[in-house]
Amino acid sequence: MNENILVFIRVLCILLVVFGSLYNLFAAEEYAKKKLRIIPKIVRYIAYAIGIVCSGYVVNLIVNDFPIN
């Protein structure tokens, strides 16, 4: 029973990180299109890639903190 709760928390945390990251990328791109036209696209895409890598790192931390035996 306790293991099922940990699995649920793990999956919920991963989903929150993934969907939060996707929404953040969407919101950042929409804002950049309207307000930050001076910043080149390549710089914005590098920043987005860094955000994706950080989200992957957080997912990795979640997976390692809630191991399934």
Secondary structure, DSSP 8 states (H G I E B T S, - for coil): -HHHHHHHHHHHHHHHHHHHHHHHHHHHHHHHHHH-TTS-HHHHHHHHHHHHHHHHHHHHHHHHHS---
